[in-house]
Amino acid sequence: MSLKQQINEDMKSAMKARLADKLSTIRMLLAAMKQVEVDERIELDDARIITIITKMVKQRQDSERIYREAGHTERAEKEAFEIALLKNYLPQQMSDDEIKNLIDQTISNTGATSMADMGKVMGQLKTQLAGRADMAVVSRLLKEALS
């Protein structure tokens, strides 16, 4: 079953179970997916859906942090709920050790030796780690490895 089909099935089950918060989050995700399909006149594949979900999670993490700092705990909890729900559709996240191993392999494959080669290495890592790791963490670990 494709990711898109799974999301649609989850929407139907949330409707039947009358889970309003879950339903609204899934509808928001489907709307974001539909917007990309309409704008770009394409049919989304799982990789592109993962990219959309990753972006949505990152946006909600930023919002949650801002709400917590402002003392709006109710809004922050709503964002946290949405983050948890959206993360269910992402692949299993890689650990820092797994990321470091992949960085070391990519550095040896590309022959990178300094920070000047970071873009070349990051380009390859981005495709391999899409949806499986936070790219800010990958960037930090790559900088450490190239330093």
N, CA, C and O atoms as a DFTB+ gen file, in Angstrom:
588 C
 N C O
     1  1       0.847      -1.169       0.000
     2  2       0.000       0.000       0.000
     3  2       0.898       1.239       0.000
     4  3       1.841       1.341       0.784
     5  1       0.587       2.164      -0.885
     6  2       1.382       3.390      -0.957
     7  2       1.092       4.273       0.255
     8  3       0.092       4.094       0.950
     9  1       1.970       5.209       0.484
    10  2       1.811       6.124       1.612
    11  2       0.536       6.952       1.464
    12  3      -0.165       7.213       2.442
    13  1       0.247       7.359       0.232
    14  2      -0.960       8.143      -0.026
    15  2      -2.215       7.334       0.312
    16  3      -3.148       7.865       0.915
    17  1      -2.243       6.073      -0.066
    18  2      -3.377       5.211       0.246
    19  2      -3.519       5.017       1.753
    20  3      -4.628       5.019       2.287
    21  1      -2.385       4.852       2.428
    22  2      -2.407       4.670       3.882
    23  2      -2.984       5.907       4.572
    24  3      -3.779       5.791       5.504
    25  1      -2.580       7.084       4.110
    26  2      -3.081       8.327       4.694
    27  2      -4.594       8.438       4.480
    28  3      -5.326       8.831       5.389
    29  1      -5.052       8.094       3.286
    30  2      -6.493       8.124       3.001
    31  2      -7.259       7.128       3.879
    32  3      -8.344       7.439       4.371
    33  1      -6.702       5.948       4.072
    34  2      -7.348       4.946       4.928
    35  2      -7.402       5.433       6.377
    36  3      -8.401       5.240       7.071
    37  1      -6.319       6.063       6.822
    38  2      -6.301       6.607       8.182
    39  2      -7.334       7.714       8.349
    40  3      -7.925       7.861       9.418
    41  1      -7.551       8.490       7.296
    42  2      -8.571       9.537       7.352
    43  2      -9.952       8.910       7.522
    44  3     -10.758       9.368       8.332
    45  1     -10.211       7.868       6.756
    46  2     -11.513       7.204       6.855
    47  2     -11.737       6.617       8.246
    48  3     -12.827       6.733       8.806
    49  1     -10.702       5.988       8.800
    50  2     -10.862       5.397      10.134
    51  2     -11.014       6.478      11.203
    52  3     -11.729       6.272      12.184
    53  1     -10.355       7.623      11.033
    54  2     -10.513       8.732      11.979
    55  2     -11.922       9.306      11.895
    56  3     -12.484       9.732      12.904
    57  1     -12.489       9.316      10.694
    58  2     -13.870       9.793      10.526
    59  2     -14.836       8.852      11.243
    60  3     -15.728       9.294      11.967
    61  1     -14.647       7.547      11.032
    62  2     -15.537       6.560      11.654
    63  2     -15.439       6.595      13.174
    64  3     -16.444       6.443      13.869
    65  1     -14.237       6.795      13.685
    66  2     -14.013       6.811      15.133
    67  2     -14.307       8.178      15.748
    68  3     -14.240       8.344      16.966
    69  1     -14.631       9.150      14.903
    70  2     -14.937      10.522      15.339
    71  2     -13.787      11.143      16.135
    72  3     -13.992      11.746      17.189
    73  1     -12.571      10.979      15.603
    74  2     -11.375      11.569      16.221
    75  2     -11.080      12.889      15.511
    76  3     -10.356      12.928      14.516
    77  1     -11.648      13.953      16.035
    78  2     -11.606      15.258      15.363
    79  2     -10.185      15.792      15.184
    80  3      -9.846      16.278      14.106
    81  1      -9.349      15.710      16.219
    82  2      -7.984      16.235      16.112
    83  2      -7.174      15.473      15.065
    84  3      -6.481      16.069      14.241
    85  1      -7.272      14.152      15.113
    86  2      -6.551      13.324      14.145
    87  2      -7.055      13.594      12.731
    88  3      -6.267      13.702      11.792
    89  1      -8.351      13.702      12.591
    90  2      -8.957      13.950      11.288
    91  2      -8.504      15.288      10.714
    92  3      -8.171      15.375       9.532
    93  1      -8.490      16.317      11.533
    94  2      -8.099      17.636      11.017
    95  2      -6.630      17.648      10.595
    96  3      -6.276      18.292       9.608
    97  1      -5.780      16.946      11.331
    98  2      -4.360      16.883      10.971
    99  2      -4.166      16.121       9.662
   100  3      -3.389      16.543       8.805
   101  1      -4.860      15.014       9.511
   102  2      -4.744      14.235       8.273
   103  2      -5.297      15.031       7.097
   104  3      -4.715      15.011       6.012
   105  1      -6.400      15.724       7.295
   106  2      -6.959      16.553       6.212
   107  2      -5.991      17.665       5.830
   108  3      -5.861      17.999       4.652
   109  1      -5.315      18.237       6.813
   110  2      -4.330      19.273       6.540
   111  2      -3.184      18.705       5.697
   112  3      -2.710      19.357       4.767
   113  1      -2.750      17.505       6.024
   114  2      -1.695      16.836       5.253
   115  2      -2.165      16.559       3.830
   116  3      -1.440      16.822       2.871
   117  1      -3.361      16.035       3.696
   118  2      -3.898      15.750       2.362
   119  2      -4.046      17.025       1.534
   120  3      -3.816      17.017       0.325
   121  1      -4.432      18.121       2.190
   122  2      -4.556      19.400       1.481
   123  2      -3.196      19.876       0.987
   124  3      -3.085      20.384      -0.128
   125  1      -2.162      19.715       1.804
   126  2      -0.809      20.109       1.388
   127  2      -0.345      19.253       0.214
   128  3       0.282      19.752      -0.720
   129  1      -0.659      17.960       0.270
   130  2      -0.286      17.064      -0.828
   131  2      -1.031      17.454      -2.111
   132  3      -0.434      17.523      -3.185
   133  1      -2.320      17.703      -1.990
   134  2      -3.140      18.073      -3.147
   135  2      -2.648      19.379      -3.754
   136  3      -2.626      19.526      -4.976
   137  1      -2.253      20.329      -2.907
   138  2      -1.747      21.614      -3.390
   139  2      -0.517      21.417      -4.279
   140  3      -0.399      22.048      -5.329
   141  1       0.392      20.546      -3.858
   142  2       1.586      20.279      -4.660
   143  2       1.203      19.593      -5.968
   144  3       1.737      19.920      -7.029
   145  1       0.280      18.646      -5.887
   146  2      -0.161      17.953      -7.105
   147  2      -0.783      18.924      -8.108
   148  3      -0.521      18.833      -9.307
   149  1      -1.588      19.832      -7.629
   150  2      -2.253      20.796      -8.509
   151  2      -1.242      21.800      -9.055
   152  3      -1.227      22.082     -10.253
   153  1      -0.398      22.339      -8.177
   154  2       0.581      23.345      -8.600
   155  2       1.551      22.803      -9.640
   156  3       1.872      23.481     -10.616
   157  1       2.015      21.575      -9.422
   158  2       3.039      21.013     -10.295
   159  2       2.484      20.040     -11.331
   160  3       3.229      19.508     -12.153
   161  1       1.179      19.813     -11.287
   162  2       0.505      18.904     -12.224
   163  2       1.193      17.525     -12.274
   164  3       1.532      17.013     -13.342
   165  1       1.384      16.952     -11.081
   166  2       2.024      15.648     -10.970
   167  2       1.228      14.771     -10.017
   168  3       0.358      15.254      -9.292
   169  1       1.529      13.499     -10.025
   170  2       1.006      12.546      -9.051
   171  2       2.146      12.279      -8.068
   172  3       3.226      11.850      -8.473
   173  1       1.914      12.527      -6.804
   174  2       2.974      12.390      -5.804
   175  2       3.357      10.941      -5.573
   176  3       2.500      10.061      -5.494
   177  1       4.663      10.705      -5.466
   178  2       5.150       9.396      -5.065
   179  2       5.497       9.442      -3.582
   180  3       5.458      10.511      -2.972
   181  1       5.833       8.304      -2.998
   182  2       6.104       8.243      -1.563
   183  2       7.251       9.160      -1.156
   184  3       7.187       9.797      -0.104
   185  1       8.290       9.237      -1.966
   186  2       9.445      10.080      -1.625
   187  2       9.041      11.544      -1.517
   188  3       9.477      12.246      -0.605
   189  1       8.221      11.998      -2.433
   190  2       7.778      13.403      -2.413
   191  2       6.834      13.657      -1.241
   192  3       6.863      14.733      -0.643
   193  1       6.000      12.675      -0.910
   194  2       5.103      12.811       0.240
   195  2       5.921      12.906       1.523
   196  3       5.593      13.690       2.413
   197  1       6.977      12.117       1.618
   198  2       7.853      12.164       2.790
   199  2       8.488      13.543       2.921
   200  3       8.637      14.056       4.030
   201  1       8.863      14.144       1.793
   202  2       9.432      15.491       1.811
   203  2       8.417      16.493       2.357
   204  3       8.766      17.357       3.162
   205  1       7.177      16.380       1.926
   206  2       6.116      17.277       2.393
   207  2       5.895      17.091       3.898
   208  3       5.782      18.068       4.638
   209  1       5.835      15.848       4.339
   210  2       5.601      15.566       5.757
   211  2       6.772      16.092       6.598
   212  3       6.561      16.675       7.662
   213  1       7.990      15.889       6.126
   214  2       9.167      16.371       6.848
   215  2       9.116      17.883       7.020
   216  3       9.429      18.405       8.090
   217  1       8.720      18.579       5.965
   218  2       8.603      20.037       6.024
   219  2       7.525      20.446       7.031
   220  3       7.717      21.384       7.805
   221  1       6.402      19.746       7.016
   222  2       5.311      20.060       7.937
   223  2       5.732      19.816       9.391
   224  3       5.385      20.596      10.278
   225  1       6.474      18.742       9.630
   226  2       6.945      18.441      10.983
   227  2       7.878      19.542      11.467
   228  3       7.769      20.001      12.604
   229  1       8.789      19.962      10.605
   230  2       9.735      21.013      10.964
   231  2       8.990      22.325      11.291
   232  3       9.334      23.012      12.253
   233  1       7.988      22.659      10.498
   234  2       7.195      23.866      10.756
   235  2       6.507      23.780      12.125
   236  3       6.491      24.749      12.883
   237  1       5.949      22.620      12.424
   238  2       5.249      22.451      13.690
   239  2       6.202      22.460      14.879
   240  3       5.850      22.947      15.954
   241  1       7.395      21.930      14.694
   242  2       8.386      21.974      15.771
   243  2       8.755      23.422      16.091
   244  3       8.880      23.798      17.257
   245  1       8.925      24.220      15.050
   246  2       9.218      25.643      15.266
   247  2       8.050      26.331      15.979
   248  3       8.254      27.104      16.914
   249  1       6.832      26.044      15.531
   250  2       5.644      26.648      16.153
   251  2       5.508      26.211      17.610
   252  3       5.194      27.023      18.480
   253  1       5.744      24.938      17.870
   254  2       5.635      24.430      19.236
   255  2       6.628      25.145      20.153
   256  3       6.279      25.533      21.267
   257  1       7.855      25.316      19.686
   258  2       8.881      25.995      20.472
   259  2       8.450      27.438      20.777
   260  3       8.580      27.908      21.908
   261  1       7.940      28.122      19.762
   262  2       7.502      29.516      19.933
   263  2       6.332      29.595      20.919
   264  3       6.314      30.466      21.789
   265  1       5.360      28.693      20.787
   266  2       4.210      28.693      21.697
   267  2       4.652      28.423      23.134
   268  3       4.154      29.059      24.063
   269  1       5.575      27.492      23.322
   270  2       6.054      27.181      24.678
   271  2       6.769      28.387      25.287
   272  3       6.579      28.708      26.460
   273  1       7.591      29.048      24.473
   274  2       8.310      30.227      24.966
   275  2       7.342      31.350      25.337
   276  3       7.601      32.120      26.262
   277  1       6.235      31.437      24.615
   278  2       5.236      32.481      24.872
   279  2       4.242      32.086      25.964
   280  3       3.390      32.887      26.349
   281  1       4.350      30.855      26.462
   282  2       3.462      30.406      27.524
   283  2       2.112      29.913      27.051
   284  3       1.191      29.783      27.858
   285  1       1.967      29.636      25.768
   286  2       0.704      29.123      25.212
   287  2       0.764      27.596      25.176
   288  3       0.928      26.996      24.114
   289  1       0.629      26.983      26.339
   290  2       0.808      25.533      26.425
   291  2      -0.250      24.751      25.656
   292  3       0.047      23.688      25.112
   293  1      -1.479      25.258      25.601
   294  2      -2.534      24.543      24.882
   295  2      -2.209      24.458      23.392
   296  3      -2.361      23.405      22.772
   297  1      -1.762      25.572      22.828
   298  2      -1.395      25.572      21.406
   299  2      -0.162      24.711      21.167
   300  3      -0.071      24.015      20.156
   301  1       0.785      24.761      22.100
   302  2       2.000      23.950      21.976
   303  2       1.651      22.460      22.005
   304  3       2.234      21.674      21.260
   305  1       0.708      22.070      22.858
   306  2       0.278      20.668      22.932
   307  2      -0.373      20.221      21.624
   308  3      -0.176      19.088      21.185
   309  1      -1.144      21.106      21.005
   310  2      -1.773      20.796      19.715
   311  2      -0.701      20.558      18.657
   312  3      -0.800      19.621      17.864
   313  1       0.320      21.407      18.648
   314  2       1.421      21.238      17.701
   315  2       2.147      19.921      17.964
   316  3       2.501      19.211      17.023
   317  1       2.369      19.592      19.231
   318  2       3.050      18.345      19.595
   319  2       2.244      17.133      19.130
   320  3       2.810      16.149      18.653
   321  1       0.919      17.209      19.272
   322  2       0.053      16.126      18.801
   323  2       0.201      15.950      17.291
   324  3       0.329      14.829      16.798
   325  1       0.182      17.066      16.562
   326  2       0.316      17.001      15.102
   327  2       1.686      16.446      14.696
   328  3       1.788      15.669      13.747
   329  1       2.719      16.840      15.407
   330  2       4.064      16.331      15.112
   331  2       4.090      14.814      15.277
   332  3       4.585      14.098      14.407
   333  1       3.561      14.335      16.385
   334  2       3.551      12.890      16.654
   335  2       2.772      12.134      15.580
   336  3       3.199      11.073      15.126
   337  1       1.641      12.680      15.181
   338  2       0.821      12.030      14.160
   339  2       1.545      12.000      12.810
   340  3       1.569      10.969      12.138
   341  1       2.126      13.123      12.421
   342  2       2.818      13.195      11.132
   343  2       4.054      12.305      11.103
   344  3       4.374      11.723      10.066
   345  1       4.747      12.192      12.224
   346  2       5.957      11.355      12.271
   347  2       5.635       9.877      12.049
   348  3       6.509       9.102      11.661
   349  1       4.383       9.486      12.295
   350  2       3.982       8.096      12.044
   351  2       4.112       7.727      10.572
   352  3       4.262       6.551      10.240
   353  1       4.057       8.715       9.691
   354  2       4.134       8.455       8.258
   355  2       5.564       8.519       7.720
   356  3       5.811       8.204       6.556
   357  1       6.495       8.926       8.568
   358  2       7.887       9.009       8.130
   359  2       8.586       7.673       8.373
   360  3       8.199       6.918       9.265
   361  1       9.618       7.385       7.576
   362  2      10.386       6.158       7.823
   363  2      11.110       6.238       9.166
   364  3      11.247       7.317       9.745
   365  1      11.565       5.099       9.649
   366  2      12.309       5.048      10.906
   367  2      13.518       5.976      10.825
   368  3      14.297       5.903       9.876
   369  1      13.673       6.845      11.815
   370  2      14.785       7.789      11.839
   371  2      16.091       7.073      12.177
   372  3      16.119       6.155      12.996
   373  1      17.159       7.507      11.537
   374  2      18.473       6.900      11.753
   375  2      19.109       7.500      13.007
   376  3      18.861       8.656      13.350
   377  1      19.924       6.703      13.678
   378  2      20.646       7.190      14.857
   379  2      21.864       8.001      14.396
   380  3      22.257       7.944      13.231
   381  1      22.449       8.749      15.326
   382  2      23.641       9.538      14.997
   383  2      24.782       8.641      14.525
   384  3      25.524       9.010      13.614
   385  1      24.926       7.472      15.134
   386  2      25.998       6.549      14.732
   387  2      25.800       6.057      13.303
   388  3      26.756       5.970      12.532
   389  1      24.553       5.736      12.952
   390  2      24.267       5.295      11.582
   391  2      24.551       6.413      10.590
   392  3      25.090       6.176       9.509
   393  1      24.183       7.634      10.968
   394  2      24.438       8.790      10.094
   395  2      25.939       8.992       9.929
   396  3      26.414       9.235       8.819
   397  1      26.694       8.893      11.033
   398  2      28.153       9.058      10.973
   399  2      28.786       8.023      10.046
   400  3      29.687       8.346       9.272
   401  1      28.314       6.778      10.126
   402  2      28.844       5.726       9.252
   403  2      28.578       6.050       7.782
   404  3      29.458       5.888       6.936
   405  1      27.374       6.502       7.488
   406  2      27.029       6.859       6.113
   407  2      27.840       8.069       5.646
   408  3      28.259       8.125       4.489
   409  1      28.062       9.033       6.533
   410  2      28.887      10.196       6.194
   411  2      30.309       9.742       5.868
   412  3      30.889      10.188       4.878
   413  1      30.870       8.862       6.690
   414  2      32.230       8.371       6.443
   415  2      32.326       7.653       5.095
   416  3      33.290       7.843       4.354
   417  1      31.322       6.827       4.781
   418  2      31.301       6.126       3.492
   419  2      31.236       7.120       2.337
   420  3      31.963       6.989       1.352
   421  1      30.366       8.109       2.465
   422  2      30.180       9.089       1.397
   423  2      31.429       9.941       1.213
   424  3      31.797      10.268       0.085
   425  1      32.076      10.299       2.303
   426  2      33.319      11.073       2.213
   427  2      34.385      10.267       1.475
   428  3      35.080      10.803       0.612
   429  1      34.517       8.987       1.808
   430  2      35.527       8.169       1.117
   431  2      35.156       7.945      -0.347
   432  3      36.040       7.897      -1.202
   433  1      33.863       7.806      -0.650
   434  2      33.434       7.608      -2.042
   435  2      33.676       8.843      -2.896
   436  3      34.037       8.733      -4.067
   437  1      33.476      10.027      -2.304
   438  2      33.621      11.271      -3.076
   439  2      35.044      11.811      -3.030
   440  3      35.410      12.670      -3.832
   441  1      35.840      11.314      -2.100
   442  2      37.204      11.811      -1.966
   443  2      37.268      13.178      -1.307
   444  3      38.243      13.907      -1.488
   445  1      36.260      13.528      -0.558
   446  2      36.210      14.831       0.102
   447  2      37.270      14.907       1.192
   448  3      37.498      13.949       1.930
   449  1      37.917      16.076       1.275
   450  2      38.979      16.239       2.266
   451  2      38.818      17.487       3.126
   452  3      39.433      17.585       4.188
   453  1      38.005      18.437       2.690
   454  2      37.886      19.691       3.446
   455  2      36.454      20.211       3.385
   456  3      35.581      19.625       2.746
   457  1      36.245      21.333       4.073
   458  2      34.925      21.964       4.089
   459  2      34.510      22.433       2.690
   460  3      33.321      22.616       2.428
   461  1      35.467      22.625       1.805
   462  2      35.152      23.042       0.439
   463  2      34.360      21.959      -0.297
   464  3      33.653      22.250      -1.262
   465  1      34.480      20.720       0.159
   466  2      33.791      19.595      -0.477
   467  2      32.443      19.288       0.167
   468  3      31.777      18.325      -0.213
   469  1      32.040      20.096       1.133
   470  2      30.818      19.813       1.885
   471  2      29.586      19.733       0.979
   472  3      28.749      18.849       1.159
   473  1      29.465      20.628       0.026
   474  2      28.311      20.632      -0.869
   475  2      28.192      19.346      -1.670
   476  3      27.097      18.813      -1.849
   477  1      29.315      18.859      -2.144
   478  2      29.331      17.620      -2.935
   479  2      28.862      16.439      -2.078
   480  3      28.057      15.623      -2.526
   481  1      29.365      16.356      -0.854
   482  2      28.997      15.261       0.047
   483  2      27.536      15.402       0.482
   484  3      26.792      14.421       0.504
   485  1      27.134      16.624       0.826
   486  2      25.763      16.867       1.295
   487  2      24.752      16.525       0.198
   488  3      23.671      16.015       0.493
   489  1      25.088      16.795      -1.046
   490  2      24.196      16.472      -2.156
   491  2      23.885      14.992      -2.226
   492  3      22.743      14.594      -2.453
   493  1      24.914      14.178      -2.028
   494  2      24.692      12.729      -2.057
   495  2      23.956      12.251      -0.811
   496  3      23.089      11.381      -0.889
   497  1      24.305      12.822       0.336
   498  2      23.654      12.411       1.584
   499  2      22.170      12.753       1.589
   500  3      21.352      12.008       2.127
   501  1      21.835      13.881       0.987
   502  2      20.440      14.335       0.975
   503  2      19.530      13.299       0.320
   504  3      18.441      13.024       0.823
   505  1      19.970      12.725      -0.795
   506  2      19.139      11.734      -1.475
   507  2      19.070      10.425      -0.685
   508  3      18.038       9.754      -0.679
   509  1      20.165      10.068      -0.023
   510  2      20.192       8.807       0.727
   511  2      19.417       8.893       2.043
   512  3      18.880       7.893       2.517
   513  1      19.362      10.086       2.628
   514  2      18.766      10.239       3.951
   515  2      17.400      10.900       3.953
   516  3      16.867      11.190       5.024
   517  1      16.824      11.144       2.803
   518  2      15.546      11.858       2.713
   519  2      14.497      11.227       3.622
   520  3      14.130      10.064       3.459
   521  1      14.025      12.013       4.578
   522  2      12.983      11.554       5.476
   523  2      13.463      10.650       6.596
   524  3      12.695      10.337       7.506
   525  1      14.720      10.226       6.548
   526  2      15.230       9.293       7.552
   527  2      16.123       9.963       8.583
   528  3      16.526       9.342       9.566
   529  1      16.435      11.255       8.349
   530  2      17.283      11.981       9.293
   531  2      17.027      13.475       9.150
   532  3      16.678      13.962       8.075
   533  1      17.207      14.192      10.254
   534  2      17.096      15.647      10.242
   535  2      18.353      16.186       9.564
   536  3      19.470      15.930      10.016
   537  1      18.164      16.928       8.487
   538  2      19.312      17.395       7.708
   539  2      20.174      18.391       8.488
   540  3      21.353      18.545       8.170
   541  1      19.632      19.062       9.483
   542  2      20.445      19.948      10.322
   543  2      21.444      19.120      11.132
   544  3      22.593      19.523      11.311
   545  1      21.002      17.968      11.616
   546  2      21.892      17.061      12.353
   547  2      22.952      16.508      11.406
   548  3      24.128      16.431      11.760
   549  1      22.534      16.126      10.206
   550  2      23.471      15.599       9.212
   551  2      24.526      16.652       8.889
   552  3      25.715      16.341       8.818
   553  1      24.098      17.886       8.696
   554  2      25.025      18.973       8.392
   555  2      26.039      19.164       9.517
   556  3      27.233      19.324       9.264
   557  1      25.559      19.145      10.755
   558  2      26.448      19.303      11.900
   559  2      27.468      18.174      11.976
   560  3      28.654      18.419      12.200
   561  1      27.005      16.926      11.787
   562  2      27.901      15.779      11.832
   563  2      28.902      15.794      10.676
   564  3      30.054      15.391      10.839
   565  1      28.456      16.259       9.515
   566  2      29.341      16.343       8.361
   567  2      30.428      17.386       8.591
   568  3      31.589      17.168       8.245
   569  1      30.049      18.520       9.176
   570  2      31.040      19.561       9.487
   571  2      32.099      19.022      10.451
   572  3      33.292      19.285      10.300
   573  1      31.632      18.259      11.447
   574  2      32.586      17.651      12.401
   575  2      33.526      16.702      11.687
   576  3      34.726      16.683      11.964
   577  1      32.987      15.910      10.765
   578  2      33.817      14.923      10.061
   579  2      34.824      15.583       9.122
   580  3      35.938      15.085       8.954
   581  1      34.437      16.697       8.514
   582  2      35.338      17.363       7.567
   583  2      36.317      18.323       8.231
   584  3      37.257      18.794       7.590
   585  1      36.104      18.616       9.506
   586  2      37.000      19.558      10.212
   587  2      38.300      18.885      10.606
   588  3      39.168      19.521      11.203
